[in-house]
């Protein structure tokens, strides 16, 4: 009997976390955990600061981006994003590559309204810890080669 209750609870939780409210509640809680109780946490050399007040503020930012892009699309790739929670199933511990992920435009600045966007989990993972300055350097080299420079 306890096994049936546990599997039923897992199914109920999975259904809840696949809703917008459930998904963003978990997303906000993971941001809060990453930044610590004081909304500030040093991890190695990185400092994580959370300036978003609550999950409602996060959902509001999500709705603004959806309105601006005409739907739930990744701001970088234009790919439609999902909110699927696959607890521990498959590769990447159940993470779906097209799931919504919170990304800081500039990793050296806080999680704030002006610095976060929503993109796919896969793109966010690929982007990693590249800085804005690094992006400009890459684009500079790309432009030089595009126009025949030997660099």
N, CA, C and O atoms as a GROMACS GRO file, in nm:
protein
  604
    1UNK      N    1   0.080  -0.121   0.000
    1UNK     CA    2   0.000   0.000   0.000
    1UNK      C    3   0.085   0.128   0.000
    1UNK      O    4   0.053   0.220  -0.075
    2UNK      N    5   0.192   0.138   0.081
    2UNK     CA    6   0.272   0.261   0.081
    2UNK      C    7   0.334   0.291  -0.056
    2UNK      O    8   0.351   0.408  -0.091
    3UNK      N    9   0.365   0.188  -0.132
    3UNK     CA   10   0.422   0.208  -0.266
    3UNK      C   11   0.323   0.278  -0.358
    3UNK      O   12   0.360   0.365  -0.436
    4UNK      N   13   0.196   0.240  -0.348
    4UNK     CA   14   0.093   0.302  -0.432
    4UNK      C   15   0.076   0.449  -0.396
    4UNK      O   16   0.059   0.533  -0.485
    5UNK      N   17   0.080   0.480  -0.265
    5UNK     CA   18   0.066   0.620  -0.222
    5UNK      C   19   0.183   0.703  -0.273
    5UNK      O   20   0.165   0.816  -0.318
    6UNK      N   21   0.302   0.646  -0.266
    6UNK     CA   22   0.421   0.718  -0.311
    6UNK      C   23   0.413   0.745  -0.461
    6UNK      O   24   0.442   0.857  -0.505
    7UNK      N   25   0.374   0.645  -0.540
    7UNK     CA   26   0.366   0.666  -0.685
    7UNK      C   27   0.255   0.765  -0.721
    7UNK      O   28   0.268   0.841  -0.817
    8UNK      N   29   0.146   0.764  -0.644
    8UNK     CA   30   0.038   0.860  -0.668
    8UNK      C   31   0.085   1.002  -0.637
    8UNK      O   32   0.055   1.095  -0.711
    9UNK      N   33   0.161   1.018  -0.526
    9UNK     CA   34   0.214   1.150  -0.490
    9UNK      C   35   0.310   1.201  -0.597
    9UNK      O   36   0.309   1.319  -0.630
   10UNK      N   37   0.391   1.112  -0.651
   10UNK     CA   38   0.485   1.150  -0.757
   10UNK      C   39   0.408   1.200  -0.879
   10UNK      O   40   0.446   1.301  -0.940
   11UNK      N   41   0.303   1.130  -0.916
   11UNK     CA   42   0.222   1.170  -1.031
   11UNK      C   43   0.154   1.305  -1.009
   11UNK      O   44   0.150   1.390  -1.099
   12UNK      N   45   0.100   1.324  -0.888
   12UNK     CA   46   0.035   1.452  -0.855
   12UNK      C   47   0.137   1.566  -0.860
   12UNK      O   48   0.110   1.671  -0.918
   13UNK      N   49   0.254   1.544  -0.800
   13UNK     CA   50   0.359   1.646  -0.802
   13UNK      C   51   0.404   1.677  -0.945
   13UNK      O   52   0.423   1.793  -0.981
   14UNK      N   53   0.420   1.572  -1.024
   14UNK     CA   54   0.463   1.592  -1.162
   14UNK      C   55   0.361   1.675  -1.240
   14UNK      O   56   0.398   1.761  -1.319
   15UNK      N   57   0.234   1.648  -1.217
   15UNK     CA   58   0.128   1.725  -1.284
   15UNK      C   59   0.133   1.872  -1.239
   15UNK      O   60   0.121   1.962  -1.322
   16UNK      N   61   0.152   1.895  -1.107
   16UNK     CA   62   0.156   2.031  -1.054
   16UNK      C   63   0.277   2.107  -1.110
   16UNK      O   64   0.264   2.222  -1.151
   17UNK      N   65   0.394   2.043  -1.111
   17UNK     CA   66   0.514   2.110  -1.158
   17UNK      C   67   0.514   2.130  -1.308
   17UNK      O   68   0.601   2.201  -1.361
   18UNK      N   69   0.419   2.071  -1.379
   18UNK     CA   70   0.406   2.094  -1.522
   18UNK      C   71   0.310   2.210  -1.552
   18UNK      O   72   0.291   2.247  -1.668
   19UNK      N   73   0.249   2.267  -1.448
   19UNK     CA   74   0.166   2.386  -1.466
   19UNK      C   75   0.256   2.509  -1.455
   19UNK      O   76   0.366   2.501  -1.399
   20UNK      N   77   0.211   2.621  -1.508
   20UNK     CA   78   0.291   2.744  -1.499
   20UNK      C   79   0.321   2.780  -1.354
   20UNK      O   80   0.435   2.811  -1.320
   21UNK      N   81   0.219   2.776  -1.269
   21UNK     CA   82   0.237   2.813  -1.129
   21UNK      C   83   0.337   2.721  -1.060
   21UNK      O   84   0.428   2.767  -0.991
   22UNK      N   85   0.320   2.590  -1.078
   22UNK     CA   86   0.410   2.494  -1.015
   22UNK      C   87   0.551   2.504  -1.069
   22UNK      O   88   0.648   2.499  -0.992
   23UNK      N   89   0.563   2.519  -1.200
   23UNK     CA   90   0.694   2.526  -1.264
   23UNK      C   91   0.771   2.649  -1.214
   23UNK      O   92   0.889   2.638  -1.178
   24UNK      N   93   0.705   2.765  -1.212
   24UNK     CA   94   0.774   2.886  -1.170
   24UNK      C   95   0.797   2.891  -1.019
   24UNK      O   96   0.891   2.957  -0.973
   25UNK      N   97   0.713   2.824  -0.942
   25UNK     CA   98   0.739   2.812  -0.798
   25UNK      C   99   0.869   2.738  -0.776
   25UNK      O  100   0.955   2.781  -0.699
   26UNK      N  101   0.884   2.626  -0.845
   26UNK     CA  102   1.008   2.548  -0.831
   26UNK      C  103   1.128   2.624  -0.886
   26UNK      O  104   1.236   2.620  -0.828
   27UNK      N  105   1.110   2.694  -0.998
   27UNK     CA  106   1.217   2.772  -1.058
   27UNK      C  107   1.263   2.882  -0.962
   27UNK      O  108   1.383   2.902  -0.943
   28UNK      N  109   1.167   2.954  -0.903
   28UNK     CA  110   1.203   3.059  -0.808
   28UNK      C  111   1.272   3.000  -0.685
   28UNK      O  112   1.371   3.056  -0.637
   29UNK      N  113   1.221   2.889  -0.635
   29UNK     CA  114   1.282   2.826  -0.517
   29UNK      C  115   1.425   2.782  -0.547
   29UNK      O  116   1.511   2.793  -0.460
   30UNK      N  117   1.451   2.734  -0.667
   30UNK     CA  118   1.588   2.694  -0.700
   30UNK      C  119   1.679   2.817  -0.710
   30UNK      O  120   1.796   2.810  -0.672
   31UNK      N  121   1.627   2.929  -0.761
   31UNK     CA  122   1.706   3.053  -0.762
   31UNK      C  123   1.736   3.099  -0.621
   31UNK      O  124   1.848   3.139  -0.590
   32UNK      N  125   1.634   3.095  -0.536
   32UNK     CA  126   1.651   3.137  -0.397
   32UNK      C  127   1.753   3.049  -0.325
   32UNK      O  128   1.834   3.098  -0.247
   33UNK      N  129   1.748   2.920  -0.352
   33UNK     CA  130   1.843   2.827  -0.290
   33UNK      C  131   1.984   2.855  -0.341
   33UNK      O  132   2.080   2.851  -0.264
   34UNK      N  133   1.996   2.882  -0.470
   34UNK     CA  134   2.126   2.910  -0.529
   34UNK      C  135   2.187   3.038  -0.470
   34UNK      O  136   2.309   3.049  -0.457
   35UNK      N  137   2.101   3.133  -0.436
   35UNK     CA  138   2.149   3.262  -0.384
   35UNK      C  139   2.155   3.266  -0.232
   35UNK      O  140   2.211   3.361  -0.177
   36UNK      N  141   2.100   3.169  -0.164
   36UNK     CA  142   2.106   3.166  -0.018
   36UNK      C  143   1.989   3.239   0.046
   36UNK      O  144   1.915   3.311  -0.021
   37UNK      N  145   1.975   3.221   0.176
   37UNK     CA  146   1.862   3.280   0.250
   37UNK      C  147   1.868   3.432   0.250
   37UNK      O  148   1.764   3.499   0.258
   38UNK      N  149   1.987   3.486   0.243
   38UNK     CA  150   2.002   3.631   0.248
   38UNK      C  151   1.996   3.694   0.108
   38UNK      O  152   2.022   3.813   0.091
   39UNK      N  153   1.962   3.611   0.008
   39UNK     CA  154   1.957   3.655  -0.131
   39UNK      C  155   2.095   3.694  -0.183
   39UNK      O  156   2.107   3.771  -0.278
   40UNK      N  157   2.199   3.641  -0.118
   40UNK     CA  158   2.336   3.669  -0.158
   40UNK      C  159   2.420   3.548  -0.118
   40UNK      O  160   2.415   3.505  -0.003
   41UNK      N  161   2.495   3.493  -0.212
   41UNK     CA  162   2.575   3.376  -0.180
   41UNK      C  163   2.700   3.374  -0.269
   41UNK      O  164   2.691   3.397  -0.390
   42UNK      N  165   2.812   3.346  -0.209
   42UNK     CA  166   2.936   3.332  -0.284
   42UNK      C  167   2.961   3.184  -0.308
   42UNK      O  168   2.967   3.105  -0.214
   43UNK      N  169   2.976   3.147  -0.435
   43UNK     CA  170   3.008   3.010  -0.471
   43UNK      C  171   3.139   3.014  -0.546
   43UNK      O  172   3.144   3.055  -0.662
   44UNK      N  173   3.246   2.972  -0.480
   44UNK     CA  174   3.379   2.985  -0.540
   44UNK      C  175   3.408   3.132  -0.562
   44UNK      O  176   3.406   3.211  -0.467
   45UNK      N  177   3.435   3.168  -0.686
   45UNK     CA  178   3.460   3.309  -0.718
   45UNK      C  179   3.332   3.381  -0.760
   45UNK      O  180   3.330   3.503  -0.770
   46UNK      N  181   3.226   3.304  -0.785
   46UNK     CA  182   3.102   3.365  -0.832
   46UNK      C  183   3.016   3.414  -0.716
   46UNK      O  184   3.010   3.350  -0.611
   47UNK      N  185   2.951   3.526  -0.736
   47UNK     CA  186   2.857   3.578  -0.638
   47UNK      C  187   2.718   3.574  -0.700
   47UNK      O  188   2.696   3.629  -0.809
   48UNK      N  189   2.625   3.509  -0.631
   48UNK     CA  190   2.488   3.503  -0.679
   48UNK      C  191   2.402   3.594  -0.593
   48UNK      O  192   2.400   3.581  -0.471
   49UNK      N  193   2.333   3.686  -0.655
   49UNK     CA  194   2.246   3.779  -0.585
   49UNK      C  195   2.107   3.772  -0.650
   49UNK      O  196   2.095   3.777  -0.773
   50UNK      N  197   2.003   3.760  -0.568
   50UNK     CA  198   1.867   3.753  -0.617
   50UNK      C  199   1.793   3.881  -0.580
   50UNK      O  200   1.776   3.912  -0.462
   51UNK      N  201   1.748   3.956  -0.682
   51UNK     CA  202   1.674   4.079  -0.658
   51UNK      C  203   1.527   4.065  -0.698
   51UNK      O  204   1.453   4.163  -0.694
   52UNK      N  205   1.485   3.945  -0.736
   52UNK     CA  206   1.345   3.919  -0.768
   52UNK      C  207   1.277   3.885  -0.636
   52UNK      O  208   1.323   3.797  -0.563
   53UNK      N  209   1.167   3.953  -0.605
   53UNK     CA  210   1.103   3.939  -0.475
   53UNK      C  211   1.037   3.803  -0.449
   53UNK      O  212   1.056   3.744  -0.342
   54UNK      N  213   0.959   3.754  -0.548
   54UNK     CA  214   0.886   3.630  -0.527
   54UNK      C  215   0.852   3.567  -0.661
   54UNK      O  216   0.884   3.621  -0.766
   55UNK      N  217   0.787   3.452  -0.655
   55UNK     CA  218   0.756   3.381  -0.780
   55UNK      C  219   0.658   3.460  -0.866
   55UNK      O  220   0.658   3.447  -0.988
   56UNK      N  221   0.574   3.542  -0.803
   56UNK     CA  222   0.478   3.623  -0.879
   56UNK      C  223   0.552   3.724  -0.968
   56UNK      O  224   0.511   3.749  -1.081
   57UNK      N  225   0.659   3.781  -0.917
   57UNK     CA  226   0.741   3.874  -0.996
   57UNK      C  227   0.807   3.801  -1.113
   57UNK      O  228   0.817   3.854  -1.223
   58UNK      N  229   0.851   3.678  -1.087
   58UNK     CA  230   0.913   3.598  -1.192
   58UNK      C  231   0.811   3.564  -1.301
   58UNK      O  232   0.842   3.573  -1.420
   59UNK      N  233   0.691   3.527  -1.260
   59UNK     CA  234   0.585   3.496  -1.356
   59UNK      C  235   0.548   3.620  -1.437
   59UNK      O  236   0.520   3.611  -1.556
   60UNK      N  237   0.547   3.735  -1.372
   60UNK     CA  238   0.516   3.861  -1.442
   60UNK      C  239   0.621   3.889  -1.550
   60UNK      O  240   0.586   3.931  -1.661
   61UNK      N  241   0.748   3.867  -1.518
   61UNK     CA  242   0.855   3.885  -1.618
   61UNK      C  243   0.838   3.786  -1.733
   61UNK      O  244   0.860   3.820  -1.849
   62UNK      N  245   0.799   3.663  -1.700
   62UNK     CA  246   0.774   3.560  -1.800
   62UNK      C  247   0.663   3.605  -1.895
   62UNK      O  248   0.676   3.591  -2.017
   63UNK      N  249   0.556   3.658  -1.840
   63UNK     CA  250   0.443   3.704  -1.923
   63UNK      C  251   0.484   3.821  -2.013
   63UNK      O  252   0.441   3.829  -2.128
   64UNK      N  253   0.567   3.911  -1.962
   64UNK     CA  254   0.616   4.023  -2.044
   64UNK      C  255   0.696   3.973  -2.163
   64UNK      O  256   0.679   4.020  -2.275
   65UNK      N  257   0.784   3.874  -2.137
   65UNK     CA  258   0.864   3.820  -2.247
   65UNK      C  259   0.774   3.748  -2.347
   65UNK      O  260   0.792   3.763  -2.468
   66UNK      N  261   0.678   3.669  -2.298
   66UNK     CA  262   0.586   3.598  -2.388
   66UNK      C  263   0.508   3.696  -2.475
   66UNK      O  264   0.487   3.673  -2.594
   67UNK      N  265   0.465   3.805  -2.415
   67UNK     CA  266   0.389   3.906  -2.489
   67UNK      C  267   0.478   3.971  -2.596
   67UNK      O  268   0.435   3.993  -2.709
   68UNK      N  269   0.601   4.001  -2.558
   68UNK     CA  270   0.693   4.066  -2.652
   68UNK      C  271   0.731   3.974  -2.769
   68UNK      O  272   0.751   4.021  -2.881
   69UNK      N  273   0.740   3.843  -2.742
   69UNK     CA  274   0.782   3.748  -2.846
   69UNK      C  275   0.664   3.679  -2.914
   69UNK      O  276   0.683   3.602  -3.009
   70UNK      N  277   0.543   3.706  -2.867
   70UNK     CA  278   0.425   3.643  -2.927
   70UNK      C  279   0.400   3.501  -2.882
   70UNK      O  280   0.332   3.425  -2.950
   71UNK      N  281   0.455   3.464  -2.769
   71UNK     CA  282   0.435   3.330  -2.715
   71UNK      C  283   0.552   3.284  -2.629
   71UNK      O  284   0.645   3.362  -2.604
   72UNK      N  285   0.548   3.160  -2.586
   72UNK     CA  286   0.654   3.108  -2.497
   72UNK      C  287   0.778   3.064  -2.574
   72UNK      O  288   0.809   2.945  -2.580
   73UNK      N  289   0.847   3.160  -2.632
   73UNK     CA  290   0.962   3.129  -2.716
   73UNK      C  291   1.093   3.171  -2.651
   73UNK      O  292   1.098   3.269  -2.576
   74UNK      N  293   1.198   3.095  -2.680
   74UNK     CA  294   1.333   3.127  -2.630
   74UNK      C  295   1.375   3.260  -2.692
   74UNK      O  296   1.364   3.280  -2.813
   75UNK      N  297   1.424   3.349  -2.609
   75UNK     CA  298   1.462   3.482  -2.656
   75UNK      C  299   1.583   3.476  -2.750
   75UNK      O  300   1.601   3.564  -2.833
   76UNK      N  301   1.665   3.372  -2.737
   76UNK     CA  302   1.785   3.360  -2.820
   76UNK      C  303   1.762   3.279  -2.947
   76UNK      O  304   1.808   3.318  -3.054
   77UNK      N  305   1.690   3.167  -2.937
   77UNK     CA  306   1.676   3.076  -3.052
   77UNK      C  307   1.540   3.085  -3.120
   77UNK      O  308   1.526   3.044  -3.235
   78UNK      N  309   1.441   3.139  -3.050
   78UNK     CA  310   1.306   3.144  -3.106
   78UNK      C  311   1.230   3.013  -3.093
   78UNK      O  312   1.116   3.003  -3.136
   79UNK      N  313   1.294   2.913  -3.033
   79UNK     CA  314   1.233   2.782  -3.016
   79UNK      C  315   1.123   2.788  -2.910
   79UNK      O  316   1.137   2.857  -2.810
   80UNK      N  317   1.013   2.715  -2.933
   80UNK     CA  318   0.904   2.713  -2.835
   80UNK      C  319   0.952   2.639  -2.710
   80UNK      O  320   1.013   2.532  -2.719
   81UNK      N  321   0.924   2.696  -2.594
   81UNK     CA  322   0.970   2.638  -2.468
   81UNK      C  323   0.859   2.558  -2.400
   81UNK      O  324   0.740   2.581  -2.422
   82UNK      N  325   0.902   2.463  -2.318
   82UNK     CA  326   0.810   2.375  -2.248
   82UNK      C  327   0.829   2.388  -2.097
   82UNK      O  328   0.923   2.452  -2.050
   83UNK      N  329   0.738   2.325  -2.022
   83UNK     CA  330   0.746   2.320  -1.876
   83UNK      C  331   0.719   2.177  -1.831
   83UNK      O  332   0.623   2.151  -1.760
   84UNK      N  333   0.804   2.085  -1.874
   84UNK     CA  334   0.787   1.943  -1.841
   84UNK      C  335   0.883   1.904  -1.730
   84UNK      O  336   1.003   1.933  -1.738
   85UNK      N  337   0.831   1.840  -1.629
   85UNK     CA  338   0.916   1.790  -1.522
   85UNK      C  339   0.918   1.639  -1.528
   85UNK      O  340   0.816   1.573  -1.507
   86UNK      N  341   1.034   1.583  -1.556
   86UNK     CA  342   1.052   1.439  -1.564
   86UNK      C  343   1.145   1.397  -1.451
   86UNK      O  344   1.263   1.371  -1.476
   87UNK      N  345   1.098   1.390  -1.334
   87UNK     CA  346   1.177   1.361  -1.215
   87UNK      C  347   1.273   1.244  -1.233
   87UNK      O  348   1.234   1.128  -1.220
   88UNK      N  349   1.401   1.276  -1.264
   88UNK     CA  350   1.506   1.175  -1.266
   88UNK      C  351   1.501   1.078  -1.382
   88UNK      O  352   1.573   0.978  -1.380
   89UNK      N  353   1.419   1.102  -1.482
   89UNK     CA  354   1.410   1.010  -1.595
   89UNK      C  355   1.504   1.055  -1.706
   89UNK      O  356   1.513   1.174  -1.736
   90UNK      N  357   1.572   0.960  -1.766
   90UNK     CA  358   1.652   0.989  -1.885
   90UNK      C  359   1.779   1.066  -1.856
   90UNK      O  360   1.824   1.076  -1.742
   91UNK      N  361   1.837   1.119  -1.964
   91UNK     CA  362   1.961   1.196  -1.954
   91UNK      C  363   1.939   1.327  -1.880
   91UNK      O  364   1.827   1.376  -1.870
   92UNK      N  365   2.047   1.384  -1.830
   92UNK     CA  366   2.045   1.515  -1.764
   92UNK      C  367   1.949   1.519  -1.646
   92UNK      O  368   1.887   1.621  -1.618
   93UNK      N  369   1.938   1.405  -1.577
   93UNK     CA  370   1.854   1.397  -1.457
   93UNK      C  371   1.711   1.442  -1.483
   93UNK      O  372   1.649   1.506  -1.398
   94UNK      N  373   1.659   1.408  -1.600
   94UNK     CA  374   1.520   1.438  -1.629
   94UNK      C  375   1.495   1.577  -1.685
   94UNK      O  376   1.379   1.616  -1.700
   95UNK      N  377   1.599   1.651  -1.716
   95UNK     CA  378   1.579   1.785  -1.770
   95UNK      C  379   1.544   1.778  -1.918
   95UNK      O  380   1.613   1.712  -1.996
   96UNK      N  381   1.437   1.844  -1.955
   96UNK     CA  382   1.395   1.850  -2.095
   96UNK      C  383   1.467   1.967  -2.161
   96UNK      O  384   1.459   2.079  -2.110
   97UNK      N  385   1.537   1.945  -2.273
   97UNK     CA  386   1.617   2.051  -2.336
   97UNK      C  387   1.538   2.177  -2.370
   97UNK      O  388   1.596   2.286  -2.373
   98UNK      N  389   1.408   2.164  -2.397
   98UNK     CA  390   1.329   2.282  -2.436
   98UNK      C  391   1.260   2.349  -2.317
   98UNK      O  392   1.184   2.444  -2.336
   99UNK      N  393   1.287   2.302  -2.196
   99UNK     CA  394   1.225   2.363  -2.078
   99UNK      C  395   1.271   2.506  -2.057
   99UNK      O  396   1.382   2.544  -2.095
  100UNK      N  397   1.184   2.584  -1.996
  100UNK     CA  398   1.214   2.723  -1.962
  100UNK      C  399   1.327   2.727  -1.858
  100UNK      O  400   1.326   2.652  -1.760
  101UNK      N  401   1.422   2.815  -1.882
  101UNK     CA  402   1.533   2.835  -1.790
  101UNK      C  403   1.553   2.985  -1.772
  101UNK      O  404   1.534   3.063  -1.865
  102UNK      N  405   1.592   3.025  -1.652
  102UNK     CA  406   1.621   3.166  -1.624
  102UNK      C  407   1.768   3.189  -1.653
  102UNK      O  408   1.854   3.119  -1.600
  103UNK      N  409   1.798   3.289  -1.735
  103UNK     CA  410   1.936   3.319  -1.770
  103UNK      C  411   1.966   3.464  -1.738
  103UNK      O  412   1.885   3.553  -1.763
  104UNK      N  413   2.084   3.486  -1.681
  104UNK     CA  414   2.130   3.624  -1.661
  104UNK      C  415   2.205   3.667  -1.786
  104UNK      O  416   2.293   3.595  -1.834
  105UNK      N  417   2.170   3.782  -1.840
  105UNK     CA  418   2.242   3.833  -1.957
  105UNK      C  419   2.388   3.855  -1.925
  105UNK      O  420   2.476   3.820  -2.004
  106UNK      N  421   2.415   3.912  -1.810
  106UNK     CA  422   2.551   3.935  -1.763
  106UNK      C  423   2.566   3.857  -1.634
  106UNK      O  424   2.507   3.892  -1.532
  107UNK      N  425   2.647   3.750  -1.638
  107UNK     CA  426   2.662   3.660  -1.523
  107UNK      C  427   2.727   3.727  -1.402
  107UNK      O  428   2.721   3.674  -1.291
  108UNK      N  429   2.788   3.843  -1.421
  108UNK     CA  430   2.850   3.912  -1.308
  108UNK      C  431   2.751   4.002  -1.234
  108UNK      O  432   2.784   4.057  -1.130
  109UNK      N  433   2.631   4.016  -1.288
  109UNK     CA  434   2.529   4.100  -1.224
  109UNK      C  435   2.423   4.013  -1.160
  109UNK      O  436   2.415   3.894  -1.190
  110UNK      N  437   2.341   4.070  -1.071
  110UNK     CA  438   2.239   3.992  -0.998
  110UNK      C  439   2.126   3.940  -1.086
  110UNK      O  440   2.106   3.984  -1.200
  111UNK      N  441   2.052   3.845  -1.030
  111UNK     CA  442   1.926   3.802  -1.090
  111UNK      C  443   1.827   3.915  -1.064
  111UNK      O  444   1.769   3.923  -0.955
  112UNK      N  445   1.808   4.001  -1.162
  112UNK     CA  446   1.718   4.116  -1.145
  112UNK      C  447   1.632   4.128  -1.270
  112UNK      O  448   1.658   4.064  -1.372
  113UNK      N  449   1.529   4.209  -1.261
  113UNK     CA  450   1.437   4.228  -1.373
  113UNK      C  451   1.511   4.273  -1.499
  113UNK      O  452   1.477   4.230  -1.609
  114UNK      N  453   1.610   4.359  -1.483
  114UNK     CA  454   1.682   4.412  -1.598
  114UNK      C  455   1.786   4.314  -1.653
  114UNK      O  456   1.835   4.333  -1.765
  115UNK      N  457   1.820   4.210  -1.577
  115UNK     CA  458   1.931   4.124  -1.618
  115UNK      C  459   1.889   3.980  -1.651
  115UNK      O  460   1.974   3.901  -1.694
  116UNK      N  461   1.762   3.944  -1.634
  116UNK     CA  462   1.725   3.807  -1.666
  116UNK      C  463   1.634   3.799  -1.789
  116UNK      O  464   1.556   3.890  -1.818
  117UNK      N  465   1.649   3.688  -1.858
  117UNK     CA  466   1.562   3.653  -1.970
  117UNK      C  467   1.530   3.504  -1.956
  117UNK      O  468   1.594   3.433  -1.877
  118UNK      N  469   1.433   3.459  -2.031
  118UNK     CA  470   1.396   3.318  -2.029
  118UNK      C  471   1.438   3.256  -2.162
  118UNK      O  472   1.407   3.308  -2.269
  119UNK      N  473   1.508   3.144  -2.152
  119UNK     CA  474   1.555   3.073  -2.270
  119UNK      C  475   1.542   2.924  -2.245
  119UNK      O  476   1.505   2.882  -2.135
  120UNK      N  477   1.572   2.843  -2.345
  120UNK     CA  478   1.565   2.699  -2.324
  120UNK      C  479   1.679   2.655  -2.233
  120UNK      O  480   1.785   2.718  -2.228
  121UNK      N  481   1.654   2.547  -2.161
  121UNK     CA  482   1.756   2.492  -2.071
  121UNK      C  483   1.881   2.456  -2.151
  121UNK      O  484   1.993   2.480  -2.106
  122UNK      N  485   1.861   2.399  -2.269
  122UNK     CA  486   1.974   2.356  -2.352
  122UNK      C  487   2.061   2.475  -2.392
  122UNK      O  488   2.184   2.466  -2.384
  123UNK      N  489   2.000   2.587  -2.434
  123UNK     CA  490   2.078   2.704  -2.474
  123UNK      C  491   2.151   2.762  -2.353
  123UNK      O  492   2.268   2.799  -2.363
  124UNK      N  493   2.084   2.768  -2.240
  124UNK     CA  494   2.145   2.822  -2.119
  124UNK      C  495   2.267   2.738  -2.079
  124UNK      O  496   2.370   2.792  -2.039
  125UNK      N  497   2.254   2.607  -2.091
  125UNK     CA  498   2.366   2.518  -2.058
  125UNK      C  499   2.482   2.541  -2.154
  125UNK      O  500   2.598   2.547  -2.111
  126UNK      N  501   2.453   2.554  -2.283
  126UNK     CA  502   2.559   2.579  -2.383
  126UNK      C  503   2.628   2.712  -2.358
  126UNK      O  504   2.750   2.723  -2.370
  127UNK      N  505   2.549   2.812  -2.322
  127UNK     CA  506   2.603   2.947  -2.300
  127UNK      C  507   2.702   2.947  -2.184
  127UNK      O  508   2.803   3.017  -2.186
  128UNK      N  509   2.669   2.866  -2.081
  128UNK     CA  510   2.760   2.853  -1.969
  128UNK      C  511   2.793   2.985  -1.903
  128UNK      O  512   2.704   3.066  -1.878
  129UNK      N  513   2.919   3.006  -1.876
  129UNK     CA  514   2.961   3.124  -1.801
  129UNK      C  515   3.029   3.228  -1.890
  129UNK      O  516   3.111   3.306  -1.842
  130UNK      N  517   2.996   3.230  -2.017
  130UNK     CA  518   3.057   3.328  -2.107
  130UNK      C  519   3.009   3.468  -2.068
  130UNK      O  520   2.892   3.488  -2.033
  131UNK      N  521   3.098   3.563  -2.073
  131UNK     CA  522   3.062   3.700  -2.034
  131UNK      C  523   3.025   3.782  -2.157
  131UNK      O  524   3.050   3.742  -2.270
  132UNK      N  525   2.965   3.896  -2.132
  132UNK     CA  526   2.931   3.989  -2.240
  132UNK      C  527   3.058   4.031  -2.314
  132UNK      O  528   3.059   4.037  -2.437
  133UNK      N  529   3.164   4.061  -2.239
  133UNK     CA  530   3.291   4.101  -2.302
  133UNK      C  531   3.344   3.990  -2.391
  133UNK      O  532   3.397   4.018  -2.499
  134UNK      N  533   3.332   3.864  -2.347
  134UNK     CA  534   3.376   3.752  -2.430
  134UNK      C  535   3.297   3.747  -2.560
  134UNK      O  536   3.353   3.721  -2.667
  135UNK      N  537   3.167   3.772  -2.552
  135UNK     CA  538   3.083   3.772  -2.673
  135UNK      C  539   3.132   3.877  -2.772
  135UNK      O  540   3.140   3.850  -2.892
  136UNK      N  541   3.164   3.997  -2.723
  136UNK     CA  542   3.214   4.102  -2.811
  136UNK      C  543   3.346   4.061  -2.876
  136UNK      O  544   3.369   4.088  -2.994
  137UNK      N  545   3.433   3.995  -2.800
  137UNK     CA  546   3.562   3.951  -2.854
  137UNK      C  547   3.541   3.847  -2.963
  137UNK      O  548   3.606   3.851  -3.067
  138UNK      N  549   3.450   3.753  -2.940
  138UNK     CA  550   3.419   3.650  -3.039
  138UNK      C  551   3.363   3.714  -3.166
  138UNK      O  552   3.403   3.678  -3.276
  139UNK      N  553   3.270   3.808  -3.149
  139UNK     CA  554   3.211   3.876  -3.264
  139UNK      C  555   3.316   3.957  -3.340
  139UNK      O  556   3.312   3.964  -3.463
  140UNK      N  557   3.409   4.017  -3.269
  140UNK     CA  558   3.515   4.095  -3.333
  140UNK      C  559   3.600   4.005  -3.422
  140UNK      O  560   3.628   4.040  -3.537
  141UNK      N  561   3.642   3.891  -3.370
  141UNK     CA  562   3.722   3.796  -3.449
  141UNK      C  563   3.640   3.746  -3.568
  141UNK      O  564   3.692   3.734  -3.678
  142UNK      N  565   3.514   3.716  -3.545
  142UNK     CA  566   3.426   3.668  -3.653
  142UNK      C  567   3.416   3.773  -3.764
  142UNK      O  568   3.427   3.739  -3.882
  143UNK      N  569   3.396   3.898  -3.728
  143UNK     CA  570   3.385   4.005  -3.828
  143UNK      C  571   3.515   4.024  -3.904
  143UNK      O  572   3.513   4.044  -4.026
  144UNK      N  573   3.627   4.016  -3.834
  144UNK     CA  574   3.757   4.032  -3.902
  144UNK      C  575   3.778   3.922  -4.005
  144UNK      O  576   3.819   3.950  -4.118
  145UNK      N  577   3.750   3.799  -3.966
  145UNK     CA  578   3.767   3.686  -4.060
  145UNK      C  579   3.668   3.694  -4.175
  145UNK      O  580   3.700   3.657  -4.288
  146UNK      N  581   3.550   3.741  -4.144
  146UNK     CA  582   3.446   3.752  -4.247
  146UNK      C  583   3.491   3.847  -4.359
  146UNK      O  584   3.459   3.826  -4.476
  147UNK      N  585   3.564   3.949  -4.321
  147UNK     CA  586   3.609   4.049  -4.418
  147UNK      C  587   3.755   4.031  -4.460
  147UNK      O  588   3.819   4.126  -4.505
  148UNK      N  589   3.808   3.909  -4.444
  148UNK     CA  590   3.939   3.878  -4.501
  148UNK      C  591   4.060   3.901  -4.415
  148UNK      O  592   4.172   3.891  -4.466
  149UNK      N  593   4.046   3.930  -4.289
  149UNK     CA  594   4.164   3.949  -4.204
  149UNK      C  595   4.230   3.814  -4.177
  149UNK      O  596   4.162   3.712  -4.175
  150UNK      N  597   4.359   3.814  -4.157
  150UNK     CA  598   4.431   3.689  -4.133
  150UNK      C  599   4.425   3.643  -3.988
  150UNK      O  600   4.475   3.536  -3.955
  151UNK      N  601   4.366   3.722  -3.903
  151UNK     CA  602   4.359   3.685  -3.760
  151UNK      C  603   4.256   3.578  -3.738
  151UNK      O  604   4.236   3.533  -3.626
   0.00000   0.00000   0.00000
